[in-house]
Amino acid sequence: MTKMPPAAIACAVLAAACGHGSGSGLTGREVARLRWIEGTWRGTGDVDAPFYERYRFENDSTLVEHGLDSTLTVMQDTSRFELTNGRFGNARWRATVLAADSVVFAREGTAGQSFRWRRDGADAWTAVIVSPAGQHTYHMERWQR
């Protein structure tokens, strides 16, 4: 029997617990469950200094994330997650589990790499990134400056 790495076990457990299984056949209505993530967020956790991100839906099927500097005025990077042919993600990541208060993304073509966003309330959520090198947790709080 093949031994599963911890990252694969974590993903399997999350998939069983969260709801929608394979992440294929998703609809715009299911993707809309993620509207709680819209806004500007300050992240802390497994980092030396806080970081800032802004999430917004461009339309019913596209979520855009911008990494920002501490002044919230300079965009440092951008990621787009789009619903295409029943799959939600981008060239690198695909949603494999989507529930009302969480989503799990797996890296396309790479086993053992995933991340999860879990809503902790109206103004907080947690991001957990799993890779073969380990797990990192980030706490996100709604940020208004």
N, CA, C and O atoms as a GROMACS GRO file, in nm:
protein
  580
    1MET      N    1   0.083  -0.117   0.000
    1MET     CA    2   0.000   0.000   0.000
    1MET      C    3   0.088   0.125   0.000
    1MET      O    4   0.188   0.130   0.072
    2THR      N    5   0.052   0.226  -0.083
    2THR     CA    6   0.128   0.349  -0.093
    2THR      C    7   0.095   0.442   0.022
    2THR      O    8  -0.022   0.463   0.054
    3LYS      N    9   0.198   0.496   0.084
    3LYS     CA   10   0.179   0.589   0.195
    3LYS      C   11   0.151   0.728   0.139
    3LYS      O   12   0.225   0.777   0.054
    4MET      N   13   0.042   0.792   0.187
    4MET     CA   14   0.006   0.926   0.141
    4MET      C   15   0.086   1.029   0.219
    4MET      O   16   0.099   1.019   0.341
    5PRO      N   17   0.140   1.130   0.148
    5PRO     CA   18   0.209   1.238   0.220
    5PRO      C   19   0.108   1.320   0.300
    5PRO      O   20  -0.010   1.320   0.267
    6PRO      N   21   0.153   1.390   0.406
    6PRO     CA   22   0.061   1.469   0.489
    6PRO      C   23  -0.023   1.567   0.409
    6PRO      O   24  -0.140   1.586   0.440
    7ALA      N   25   0.035   1.630   0.306
    7ALA     CA   26  -0.041   1.727   0.227
    7ALA      C   27  -0.159   1.658   0.156
    7ALA      O   28  -0.268   1.714   0.150
    8ALA      N   29  -0.137   1.540   0.102
    8ALA     CA   30  -0.244   1.468   0.033
    8ALA      C   31  -0.352   1.426   0.131
    8ALA      O   32  -0.471   1.430   0.098
    9ILE      N   33  -0.314   1.386   0.249
    9ILE     CA   34  -0.411   1.350   0.352
    9ILE      C   35  -0.495   1.471   0.389
    9ILE      O   36  -0.617   1.462   0.400
   10ALA      N   37  -0.429   1.586   0.408
   10ALA     CA   38  -0.501   1.709   0.443
   10ALA      C   39  -0.602   1.745   0.336
   10ALA      O   40  -0.715   1.781   0.368
   11CYS      N   41  -0.564   1.735   0.210
   11CYS     CA   42  -0.657   1.766   0.102
   11CYS      C   43  -0.774   1.669   0.098
   11CYS      O   44  -0.888   1.711   0.077
   12ALA      N   45  -0.748   1.542   0.119
   12ALA     CA   46  -0.854   1.443   0.119
   12ALA      C   47  -0.952   1.466   0.233
   12ALA      O   48  -1.074   1.454   0.215
   13VAL      N   49  -0.901   1.500   0.350
   13VAL     CA   50  -0.987   1.528   0.464
   13VAL      C   51  -1.072   1.651   0.437
   13VAL      O   52  -1.192   1.651   0.465
   14LEU      N   53  -1.010   1.755   0.383
   14LEU     CA   54  -1.086   1.877   0.352
   14LEU      C   55  -1.193   1.849   0.248
   14LEU      O   56  -1.305   1.897   0.260
   15ALA      N   57  -1.160   1.772   0.147
   15ALA     CA   58  -1.257   1.742   0.042
   15ALA      C   59  -1.377   1.668   0.100
   15ALA      O   60  -1.491   1.696   0.062
   16ALA      N   61  -1.353   1.577   0.189
   16ALA     CA   62  -1.464   1.502   0.249
   16ALA      C   63  -1.549   1.590   0.339
   16ALA      O   64  -1.670   1.569   0.350
   17ALA      N   65  -1.486   1.688   0.403
   17ALA     CA   66  -1.558   1.770   0.501
   17ALA      C   67  -1.632   1.887   0.440
   17ALA      O   68  -1.731   1.932   0.497
   18CYS      N   69  -1.587   1.938   0.326
   18CYS     CA   70  -1.636   2.067   0.278
   18CYS      C   71  -1.757   2.062   0.187
   18CYS      O   72  -1.832   2.159   0.182
   19GLY      N   73  -1.781   1.957   0.117
   19GLY     CA   74  -1.900   1.957   0.034
   19GLY      C   75  -1.873   1.917  -0.108
   19GLY      O   76  -1.852   1.800  -0.136
   20HIS      N   77  -1.874   2.012  -0.198
   20HIS     CA   78  -1.865   1.985  -0.341
   20HIS      C   79  -1.736   1.913  -0.372
   20HIS      O   80  -1.628   1.965  -0.343
   21GLY      N   81  -1.744   1.796  -0.429
   21GLY     CA   82  -1.630   1.708  -0.446
   21GLY      C   83  -1.522   1.749  -0.542
   21GLY      O   84  -1.426   1.813  -0.499
   22SER      N   85  -1.532   1.716  -0.668
   22SER     CA   86  -1.419   1.725  -0.759
   22SER      C   87  -1.389   1.866  -0.807
   22SER      O   88  -1.282   1.890  -0.863
   23GLY      N   89  -1.478   1.960  -0.785
   23GLY     CA   90  -1.455   2.095  -0.832
   23GLY      C   91  -1.486   2.114  -0.979
   23GLY      O   92  -1.472   2.224  -1.031
   24SER      N   93  -1.529   2.009  -1.047
   24SER     CA   94  -1.572   2.022  -1.186
   24SER      C   95  -1.724   2.028  -1.189
   24SER      O   96  -1.790   1.976  -1.099
   25GLY      N   97  -1.776   2.090  -1.290
   25GLY     CA   98  -1.921   2.104  -1.301
   25GLY      C   99  -1.976   2.215  -1.213
   25GLY      O  100  -2.095   2.217  -1.182
   26LEU      N  101  -1.889   2.309  -1.171
   26LEU     CA  102  -1.933   2.419  -1.087
   26LEU      C  103  -2.016   2.518  -1.167
   26LEU      O  104  -2.002   2.528  -1.289
   27THR      N  105  -2.101   2.591  -1.098
   27THR     CA  106  -2.185   2.692  -1.160
   27THR      C  107  -2.152   2.830  -1.102
   27THR      O  108  -2.084   2.841  -1.001
   28GLY      N  109  -2.202   2.934  -1.168
   28GLY     CA  110  -2.185   3.069  -1.118
   28GLY      C  111  -2.248   3.087  -0.981
   28GLY      O  112  -2.196   3.161  -0.897
   29ARG      N  113  -2.358   3.019  -0.958
   29ARG     CA  114  -2.424   3.028  -0.827
   29ARG      C  115  -2.333   2.972  -0.717
   29ARG      O  116  -2.326   3.028  -0.608
   30GLU      N  117  -2.263   2.863  -0.746
   30GLU     CA  118  -2.171   2.805  -0.648
   30GLU      C  119  -2.050   2.896  -0.626
   30GLU      O  120  -2.006   2.913  -0.512
   31VAL      N  121  -1.997   2.954  -0.732
   31VAL     CA  122  -1.884   3.045  -0.719
   31VAL      C  123  -1.924   3.169  -0.638
   31VAL      O  124  -1.842   3.225  -0.566
   32ALA      N  125  -2.049   3.212  -0.651
   32ALA     CA  126  -2.098   3.329  -0.576
   32ALA      C  127  -2.092   3.307  -0.425
   32ALA      O  128  -2.097   3.404  -0.349
   33ARG      N  129  -2.080   3.182  -0.380
   33ARG     CA  130  -2.064   3.155  -0.237
   33ARG      C  131  -1.940   3.225  -0.180
   33ARG      O  132  -1.932   3.249  -0.060
   34LEU      N  133  -1.845   3.256  -0.267
   34LEU     CA  134  -1.720   3.318  -0.223
   34LEU      C  135  -1.729   3.470  -0.210
   34LEU      O  136  -1.628   3.534  -0.182
   35ARG      N  137  -1.844   3.528  -0.229
   35ARG     CA  138  -1.856   3.675  -0.221
   35ARG      C  139  -1.813   3.730  -0.085
   35ARG      O  140  -1.782   3.848  -0.074
   36TRP      N  141  -1.810   3.647   0.017
   36TRP     CA  142  -1.765   3.692   0.149
   36TRP      C  143  -1.621   3.739   0.148
   36TRP      O  144  -1.579   3.812   0.238
   37ILE      N  145  -1.544   3.698   0.047
   37ILE     CA  146  -1.402   3.734   0.044
   37ILE      C  147  -1.378   3.872  -0.018
   37ILE      O  148  -1.266   3.923  -0.014
   38GLU      N  149  -1.480   3.932  -0.074
   38GLU     CA  150  -1.463   4.064  -0.133
   38GLU      C  151  -1.422   4.166  -0.027
   38GLU      O  152  -1.475   4.165   0.084
   39GLY      N  153  -1.329   4.253  -0.062
   39GLY     CA  154  -1.285   4.357   0.029
   39GLY      C  155  -1.134   4.363   0.038
   39GLY      O  156  -1.063   4.293  -0.035
   40THR      N  157  -1.086   4.447   0.128
   40THR     CA  158  -0.943   4.465   0.153
   40THR      C  159  -0.909   4.397   0.284
   40THR      O  160  -0.980   4.412   0.384
   41TRP      N  161  -0.797   4.322   0.284
   41TRP     CA  162  -0.761   4.238   0.397
   41TRP      C  163  -0.616   4.260   0.437
   41TRP      O  164  -0.530   4.285   0.353
   42ARG      N  165  -0.591   4.250   0.566
   42ARG     CA  166  -0.456   4.254   0.623
   42ARG      C  167  -0.424   4.113   0.671
   42ARG      O  168  -0.498   4.054   0.749
   43GLY      N  169  -0.311   4.059   0.623
   43GLY     CA  170  -0.271   3.924   0.658
   43GLY      C  171  -0.156   3.920   0.755
   43GLY      O  172  -0.060   3.996   0.743
   44THR      N  173  -0.166   3.829   0.852
   44THR     CA  174  -0.059   3.804   0.948
   44THR      C  175  -0.047   3.653   0.964
   44THR      O  176  -0.128   3.577   0.912
   45GLY      N  177   0.054   3.611   1.035
   45GLY     CA  178   0.072   3.467   1.058
   45GLY      C  179   0.215   3.428   1.032
   45GLY      O  180   0.307   3.482   1.094
   46ASP      N  181   0.235   3.335   0.939
   46ASP     CA  182   0.369   3.284   0.909
   46ASP      C  183   0.446   3.380   0.819
   46ASP      O  184   0.500   3.339   0.715
   47VAL      N  185   0.453   3.507   0.858
   47VAL     CA  186   0.527   3.610   0.784
   47VAL      C  187   0.593   3.704   0.884
   47VAL      O  188   0.552   3.712   1.000
   48ASP      N  189   0.696   3.774   0.839
   48ASP     CA  190   0.767   3.868   0.927
   48ASP      C  191   0.689   3.998   0.945
   48ASP      O  192   0.694   4.060   1.052
   49ALA      N  193   0.616   4.040   0.842
   49ALA     CA  194   0.542   4.165   0.848
   49ALA      C  195   0.404   4.144   0.786
   49ALA      O  196   0.387   4.056   0.701
   50PRO      N  197   0.306   4.223   0.827
   50PRO     CA  198   0.172   4.210   0.767
   50PRO      C  199   0.178   4.233   0.616
   50PRO      O  200   0.266   4.302   0.566
   51PHE      N  201   0.083   4.175   0.545
   51PHE     CA  202   0.069   4.197   0.402
   51PHE      C  203  -0.077   4.232   0.374
   51PHE      O  204  -0.163   4.212   0.459
   52TYR      N  205  -0.104   4.284   0.255
   52TYR     CA  206  -0.237   4.334   0.223
   52TYR      C  207  -0.284   4.280   0.089
   52TYR      O  208  -0.207   4.272  -0.007
   53GLU      N  209  -0.411   4.243   0.084
   53GLU     CA  210  -0.471   4.191  -0.039
   53GLU      C  211  -0.611   4.248  -0.054
   53GLU      O  212  -0.680   4.276   0.044
   54ARG      N  213  -0.652   4.263  -0.180
   54ARG     CA  214  -0.788   4.308  -0.210
   54ARG      C  215  -0.850   4.208  -0.308
   54ARG      O  216  -0.789   4.170  -0.408
   55TYR      N  217  -0.972   4.166  -0.276
   55TYR     CA  218  -1.046   4.072  -0.359
   55TYR      C  219  -1.175   4.138  -0.407
   55TYR      O  220  -1.243   4.206  -0.331
   56ARG      N  221  -1.208   4.115  -0.535
   56ARG     CA  222  -1.336   4.164  -0.586
   56ARG      C  223  -1.381   4.076  -0.702
   56ARG      O  224  -1.300   4.022  -0.778
   57PHE      N  225  -1.511   4.062  -0.715
   57PHE     CA  226  -1.568   3.992  -0.828
   57PHE      C  227  -1.586   4.092  -0.942
   57PHE      O  228  -1.651   4.195  -0.924
   58GLU      N  229  -1.528   4.062  -1.057
   58GLU     CA  230  -1.546   4.144  -1.176
   58GLU      C  231  -1.684   4.122  -1.236
   58GLU      O  232  -1.746   4.214  -1.289
   59ASN      N  233  -1.729   3.998  -1.224
   59ASN     CA  234  -1.860   3.958  -1.275
   59ASN      C  235  -1.898   3.828  -1.203
   59ASN      O  236  -1.833   3.791  -1.105
   60ASP      N  237  -1.999   3.760  -1.248
   60ASP     CA  238  -2.046   3.639  -1.179
   60ASP      C  239  -1.948   3.523  -1.182
   60ASP      O  240  -1.964   3.426  -1.107
   61SER      N  241  -1.847   3.531  -1.269
   61SER     CA  242  -1.759   3.415  -1.282
   61SER      C  243  -1.610   3.446  -1.268
   61SER      O  244  -1.527   3.358  -1.291
   62THR      N  245  -1.575   3.569  -1.231
   62THR     CA  246  -1.434   3.606  -1.223
   62THR      C  247  -1.403   3.678  -1.091
   62THR      O  248  -1.459   3.784  -1.062
   63LEU      N  249  -1.313   3.619  -1.012
   63LEU     CA  250  -1.264   3.678  -0.888
   63LEU      C  251  -1.122   3.727  -0.914
   63LEU      O  252  -1.037   3.653  -0.963
   64VAL      N  253  -1.096   3.854  -0.880
   64VAL     CA  254  -0.964   3.913  -0.900
   64VAL      C  255  -0.904   3.945  -0.763
   64VAL      O  256  -0.971   4.003  -0.678
   65GLU      N  257  -0.778   3.907  -0.744
   65GLU     CA  258  -0.705   3.935  -0.619
   65GLU      C  259  -0.586   4.022  -0.653
   65GLU      O  260  -0.511   3.992  -0.746
   66HIS      N  261  -0.568   4.130  -0.576
   66HIS     CA  262  -0.453   4.217  -0.592
   66HIS      C  263  -0.371   4.215  -0.463
   66HIS      O  264  -0.426   4.237  -0.355
   67GLY      N  265  -0.242   4.190  -0.474
   67GLY     CA  266  -0.150   4.208  -0.362
   67GLY      C  267  -0.113   4.355  -0.357
   67GLY      O  268  -0.078   4.413  -0.460
   68LEU      N  269  -0.121   4.416  -0.239
   68LEU     CA  270  -0.099   4.560  -0.225
   68LEU      C  271   0.017   4.590  -0.131
   68LEU      O  272   0.054   4.506  -0.049
   69ASP      N  273   0.073   4.710  -0.144
   69ASP     CA  274   0.173   4.754  -0.048
   69ASP      C  275   0.101   4.803   0.078
   69ASP      O  276  -0.022   4.804   0.083
   70SER      N  277   0.176   4.843   0.179
   70SER     CA  278   0.116   4.882   0.308
   70SER      C  279   0.034   5.011   0.300
   70SER      O  280  -0.045   5.038   0.390
   71THR      N  281   0.052   5.090   0.194
   71THR     CA  282  -0.028   5.211   0.179
   71THR      C  283  -0.160   5.183   0.108
   71THR      O  284  -0.247   5.270   0.099
   72LEU      N  285  -0.175   5.061   0.059
   72LEU     CA  286  -0.293   5.015  -0.016
   72LEU      C  287  -0.311   5.088  -0.148
   72LEU      O  288  -0.421   5.089  -0.204
   73THR      N  289  -0.204   5.149  -0.199
   73THR     CA  290  -0.214   5.225  -0.324
   73THR      C  291  -0.136   5.163  -0.440
   73THR      O  292  -0.166   5.191  -0.556
   74VAL      N  293  -0.037   5.080  -0.410
   74VAL     CA  294   0.046   5.020  -0.515
   74VAL      C  295   0.015   4.871  -0.525
   74VAL      O  296   0.030   4.797  -0.428
   75MET      N  297  -0.030   4.828  -0.645
   75MET     CA  298  -0.054   4.686  -0.668
   75MET      C  299   0.079   4.617  -0.695
   75MET      O  300   0.156   4.659  -0.781
   76GLN      N  301   0.105   4.510  -0.620
   76GLN     CA  302   0.230   4.437  -0.635
   76GLN      C  303   0.214   4.314  -0.724
   76GLN      O  304   0.309   4.272  -0.791
   77ASP      N  305   0.095   4.257  -0.726
   77ASP     CA  306   0.066   4.142  -0.812
   77ASP      C  307  -0.084   4.126  -0.825
   77ASP      O  308  -0.162   4.183  -0.747
   78THR      N  309  -0.125   4.049  -0.924
   78THR     CA  310  -0.266   4.024  -0.949
   78THR      C  311  -0.286   3.878  -0.985
   78THR      O  312  -0.207   3.819  -1.058
   79SER      N  313  -0.393   3.820  -0.932
   79SER     CA  314  -0.434   3.684  -0.969
   79SER      C  315  -0.580   3.687  -1.008
   79SER      O  316  -0.660   3.758  -0.947
   80ARG      N  317  -0.614   3.610  -1.108
   80ARG     CA  318  -0.754   3.600  -1.153
   80ARG      C  319  -0.798   3.455  -1.142
   80ARG      O  320  -0.726   3.363  -1.180
   81PHE      N  321  -0.916   3.436  -1.088
   81PHE     CA  322  -0.977   3.303  -1.079
   81PHE      C  323  -1.107   3.310  -1.159
   81PHE      O  324  -1.195   3.390  -1.128
   82GLU      N  325  -1.117   3.226  -1.262
   82GLU     CA  326  -1.232   3.234  -1.352
   82GLU      C  327  -1.304   3.100  -1.361
   82GLU      O  328  -1.243   2.993  -1.353
   83LEU      N  329  -1.435   3.108  -1.377
   83LEU     CA  330  -1.517   2.990  -1.400
   83LEU      C  331  -1.524   2.967  -1.550
   83LEU      O  332  -1.579   3.049  -1.624
   84THR      N  333  -1.467   2.854  -1.595
   84THR     CA  334  -1.467   2.819  -1.736
   84THR      C  335  -1.499   2.671  -1.750
   84THR      O  336  -1.431   2.586  -1.692
   85ASN      N  337  -1.602   2.641  -1.825
   85ASN     CA  338  -1.641   2.503  -1.849
   85ASN      C  339  -1.658   2.424  -1.719
   85ASN      O  340  -1.617   2.308  -1.710
   86GLY      N  341  -1.719   2.487  -1.619
   86GLY     CA  342  -1.747   2.418  -1.493
   86GLY      C  343  -1.630   2.406  -1.398
   86GLY      O  344  -1.641   2.342  -1.294
   87ARG      N  345  -1.517   2.469  -1.433
   87ARG     CA  346  -1.399   2.466  -1.346
   87ARG      C  347  -1.366   2.608  -1.304
   87ARG      O  348  -1.369   2.700  -1.385
   88PHE      N  349  -1.334   2.627  -1.175
   88PHE     CA  350  -1.302   2.759  -1.122
   88PHE      C  351  -1.156   2.761  -1.082
   88PHE      O  352  -1.112   2.680  -1.000
   89GLY      N  353  -1.080   2.854  -1.138
   89GLY     CA  354  -0.939   2.866  -1.105
   89GLY      C  355  -0.865   2.947  -1.209
   89GLY      O  356  -0.922   3.036  -1.272
   90ASN      N  357  -0.738   2.914  -1.227
   90ASN     CA  358  -0.655   2.979  -1.328
   90ASN      C  359  -0.558   2.875  -1.384
   90ASN      O  360  -0.577   2.754  -1.365
   91ALA      N  361  -0.455   2.921  -1.454
   91ALA     CA  362  -0.362   2.827  -1.517
   91ALA      C  363  -0.287   2.741  -1.416
   91ALA      O  364  -0.245   2.630  -1.449
   92ARG      N  365  -0.269   2.791  -1.294
   92ARG     CA  366  -0.192   2.717  -1.193
   92ARG      C  367  -0.278   2.646  -1.090
   92ARG      O  368  -0.238   2.540  -1.040
   93TRP      N  369  -0.394   2.700  -1.056
   93TRP     CA  370  -0.474   2.649  -0.946
   93TRP      C  371  -0.617   2.622  -0.990
   93TRP      O  372  -0.673   2.695  -1.071
   94ARG      N  373  -0.676   2.515  -0.935
   94ARG     CA  374  -0.814   2.480  -0.964
   94ARG      C  375  -0.886   2.448  -0.835
   94ARG      O  376  -0.835   2.375  -0.750
   95ALA      N  377  -1.007   2.505  -0.820
   95ALA     CA  378  -1.088   2.473  -0.702
   95ALA      C  379  -1.128   2.327  -0.708
   95ALA      O  380  -1.183   2.281  -0.808
   96THR      N  381  -1.100   2.254  -0.601
   96THR     CA  382  -1.137   2.113  -0.595
   96THR      C  383  -1.253   2.091  -0.499
   96THR      O  384  -1.325   1.991  -0.509
   97VAL      N  385  -1.272   2.184  -0.406
   97VAL     CA  386  -1.381   2.177  -0.310
   97VAL      C  387  -1.433   2.319  -0.291
   97VAL      O  388  -1.356   2.412  -0.268
   98LEU      N  389  -1.564   2.336  -0.301
   98LEU     CA  390  -1.623   2.467  -0.282
   98LEU      C  391  -1.747   2.453  -0.196
   98LEU      O  392  -1.844   2.386  -0.234
   99ALA      N  393  -1.744   2.516  -0.079
   99ALA     CA  394  -1.857   2.512   0.015
   99ALA      C  395  -1.895   2.655   0.050
   99ALA      O  396  -1.832   2.749   0.002
  100ALA      N  397  -1.997   2.673   0.131
  100ALA     CA  398  -2.046   2.806   0.166
  100ALA      C  399  -1.939   2.891   0.233
  100ALA      O  400  -1.932   3.011   0.208
  101ASP      N  401  -1.856   2.832   0.319
  101ASP     CA  402  -1.759   2.910   0.395
  101ASP      C  403  -1.615   2.870   0.370
  101ASP      O  404  -1.527   2.905   0.448
  102SER      N  405  -1.589   2.797   0.262
  102SER     CA  406  -1.450   2.759   0.234
  102SER      C  407  -1.434   2.715   0.090
  102SER      O  408  -1.530   2.680   0.021
  103VAL      N  409  -1.310   2.719   0.046
  103VAL     CA  410  -1.274   2.669  -0.086
  103VAL      C  411  -1.133   2.611  -0.075
  103VAL      O  412  -1.048   2.665  -0.005
  104VAL      N  413  -1.110   2.502  -0.146
  104VAL     CA  414  -0.977   2.440  -0.153
  104VAL      C  415  -0.933   2.443  -0.298
  104VAL      O  416  -1.008   2.404  -0.388
  105PHE      N  417  -0.811   2.489  -0.320
  105PHE     CA  418  -0.751   2.491  -0.453
  105PHE      C  419  -0.634   2.396  -0.455
  105PHE      O  420  -0.558   2.389  -0.359
  106ALA      N  421  -0.618   2.323  -0.564
  106ALA     CA  422  -0.503   2.234  -0.583
  106ALA      C  423  -0.423   2.287  -0.702
  106ALA      O  424  -0.478   2.344  -0.796
  107ARG      N  425  -0.293   2.268  -0.695
  107ARG     CA  426  -0.206   2.314  -0.804
  107ARG      C  427  -0.221   2.220  -0.922
  107ARG      O  428  -0.209   2.098  -0.908
  108GLU      N  429  -0.246   2.276  -1.039
  108GLU     CA  430  -0.261   2.195  -1.160
  108GLU      C  431  -0.132   2.120  -1.192
  108GLU      O  432  -0.026   2.182  -1.202
  109GLY      N  433  -0.141   1.991  -1.206
  109GLY     CA  434  -0.028   1.909  -1.246
  109GLY      C  435   0.077   1.885  -1.139
  109GLY      O  436   0.182   1.828  -1.170
  110THR      N  437   0.053   1.926  -1.014
  110THR     CA  438   0.151   1.908  -0.908
  110THR      C  439   0.083   1.850  -0.785
  110THR      O  440   0.000   1.916  -0.723
  111ALA      N  441   0.116   1.728  -0.751
  111ALA     CA  442   0.056   1.666  -0.633
  111ALA      C  443   0.112   1.726  -0.505
  111ALA      O  444   0.228   1.766  -0.501
  112GLY      N  445   0.030   1.731  -0.403
  112GLY     CA  446   0.076   1.773  -0.272
  112GLY      C  447   0.081   1.922  -0.248
  112GLY      O  448   0.130   1.965  -0.144
  113GLN      N  449   0.032   2.003  -0.342
  113GLN     CA  450   0.029   2.147  -0.322
  113GLN      C  451  -0.115   2.195  -0.328
  113GLN      O  452  -0.187   2.168  -0.424
  114SER      N  453  -0.157   2.266  -0.223
  114SER     CA  454  -0.293   2.316  -0.219
  114SER      C  455  -0.300   2.437  -0.126
  114SER      O  456  -0.208   2.464  -0.049
  115PHE      N  457  -0.411   2.508  -0.136
  115PHE     CA  458  -0.439   2.610  -0.036
  115PHE      C  459  -0.588   2.616  -0.013
  115PHE      O  460  -0.669   2.579  -0.098
  116ARG      N  461  -0.623   2.662   0.106
  116ARG     CA  462  -0.763   2.668   0.147
  116ARG      C  463  -0.791   2.805   0.205
  116ARG      O  464  -0.711   2.859   0.281
  117TRP      N  465  -0.906   2.860   0.168
  117TRP     CA  466  -0.957   2.981   0.231
  117TRP      C  467  -1.077   2.938   0.314
  117TRP      O  468  -1.168   2.874   0.262
  118ARG      N  469  -1.079   2.974   0.442
  118ARG     CA  470  -1.190   2.938   0.530
  118ARG      C  471  -1.241   3.063   0.600
  118ARG      O  472  -1.166   3.131   0.670
  119ARG      N  473  -1.367   3.092   0.582
  119ARG     CA  474  -1.429   3.208   0.646
  119ARG      C  475  -1.442   3.183   0.796
  119ARG      O  476  -1.491   3.079   0.839
  120ASP      N  477  -1.398   3.280   0.875
  120ASP     CA  478  -1.405   3.270   1.020
  120ASP      C  479  -1.509   3.366   1.079
  120ASP      O  480  -1.529   3.368   1.200
  121GLY      N  481  -1.573   3.444   0.996
  121GLY     CA  482  -1.672   3.542   1.039
  121GLY      C  483  -1.683   3.649   0.933
  121GLY      O  484  -1.620   3.640   0.827
  122ALA      N  485  -1.763   3.752   0.960
  122ALA     CA  486  -1.785   3.857   0.861
  122ALA      C  487  -1.657   3.933   0.828
  122ALA      O  488  -1.641   3.983   0.716
  123ASP      N  489  -1.566   3.943   0.923
  123ASP     CA  490  -1.448   4.026   0.905
  123ASP      C  491  -1.317   3.950   0.923
  123ASP      O  492  -1.214   4.011   0.953
  124ALA      N  493  -1.320   3.818   0.905
  124ALA     CA  494  -1.197   3.739   0.922
  124ALA      C  495  -1.205   3.609   0.842
  124ALA      O  496  -1.312   3.551   0.824
  125TRP      N  497  -1.090   3.565   0.794
  125TRP     CA  498  -1.079   3.434   0.731
  125TRP      C  499  -0.936   3.385   0.746
  125TRP      O  500  -0.846   3.462   0.780
  126THR      N  501  -0.916   3.258   0.720
  126THR     CA  502  -0.786   3.195   0.735
  126THR      C  503  -0.746   3.133   0.602
  126THR      O  504  -0.827   3.068   0.535
  127ALA      N  505  -0.621   3.152   0.565
  127ALA     CA  506  -0.564   3.086   0.447
  127ALA      C  507  -0.462   2.985   0.497
  127ALA      O  508  -0.376   3.018   0.578
  128VAL      N  509  -0.472   2.861   0.448
  128VAL     CA  510  -0.377   2.756   0.483
  128VAL      C  511  -0.315   2.706   0.353
  128VAL      O  512  -0.386   2.661   0.263
  129ILE      N  513  -0.184   2.716   0.344
  129ILE     CA  514  -0.111   2.673   0.225
  129ILE      C  515  -0.033   2.548   0.261
  129ILE      O  516   0.044   2.546   0.357
  130VAL      N  517  -0.054   2.443   0.182
  130VAL     CA  518   0.010   2.313   0.206
  130VAL      C  519   0.100   2.281   0.088
  130VAL      O  520   0.057   2.289  -0.028
  131SER      N  521   0.224   2.245   0.117
  131SER     CA  522   0.317   2.202   0.013
  131SER      C  523   0.399   2.086   0.069
  131SER      O  524   0.394   2.059   0.189
  132PRO      N  525   0.475   2.019  -0.016
  132PRO     CA  526   0.560   1.912   0.036
  132PRO      C  527   0.657   1.961   0.144
  132PRO      O  528   0.702   1.882   0.226
  133ALA      N  529   0.689   2.090   0.144
  133ALA     CA  530   0.782   2.145   0.243
  133ALA      C  531   0.715   2.174   0.377
  133ALA      O  532   0.784   2.195   0.476
  134GLY      N  533   0.582   2.174   0.382
  134GLY     CA  534   0.513   2.201   0.508
  134GLY      C  535   0.385   2.279   0.489
  134GLY      O  536   0.333   2.290   0.378
  135GLN      N  537   0.335   2.331   0.598
  135GLN     CA  538   0.208   2.404   0.598
  135GLN      C  539   0.229   2.543   0.658
  135GLN      O  540   0.302   2.558   0.756
  136HIS      N  541   0.165   2.643   0.598
  136HIS     CA  542   0.171   2.780   0.649
  136HIS      C  543   0.029   2.832   0.665
  136HIS      O  544  -0.057   2.808   0.580
  137THR      N  545   0.006   2.904   0.775
  137THR     CA  546  -0.126   2.957   0.805
  137THR      C  547  -0.120   3.109   0.814
  137THR      O  548  -0.030   3.166   0.877
  138TYR      N  549  -0.218   3.173   0.751
  138TYR     CA  550  -0.227   3.319   0.751
  138TYR      C  551  -0.366   3.359   0.798
  138TYR      O  552  -0.466   3.302   0.754
  139HIS      N  553  -0.371   3.457   0.886
  139HIS     CA  554  -0.497   3.507   0.940
  139HIS      C  555  -0.526   3.640   0.872
  139HIS      O  556  -0.444   3.732   0.873
  140MET      N  557  -0.643   3.649   0.812
  140MET     CA  558  -0.681   3.767   0.737
  140MET      C  559  -0.791   3.842   0.811
  140MET      O  560  -0.890   3.783   0.854
  141GLU      N  561  -0.772   3.973   0.826
  141GLU     CA  562  -0.875   4.055   0.890
  141GLU      C  563  -0.912   4.168   0.795
  141GLU      O  564  -0.827   4.225   0.726
  142ARG      N  565  -1.042   4.200   0.792
  142ARG     CA  566  -1.088   4.309   0.707
  142ARG      C  567  -1.015   4.436   0.747
  142ARG      O  568  -1.001   4.467   0.865
  143TRP      N  569  -0.967   4.510   0.644
  143TRP     CA  570  -0.883   4.625   0.671
  143TRP      C  571  -0.942   4.748   0.604
  143TRP      O  572  -0.962   4.749   0.483
  144GLN      N  573  -0.968   4.850   0.683
  144GLN     CA  574  -1.015   4.977   0.630
  144GLN      C  575  -0.928   5.086   0.688
  144GLN      O  576  -0.922   5.106   0.809
  145ARG      N  577  -0.864   5.155   0.602
  145ARG     CA  578  -0.772   5.258   0.647
  145ARG      C  579  -0.817   5.393   0.601
  145ARG      O  580  -0.752   5.493   0.629
   0.00000   0.00000   0.00000
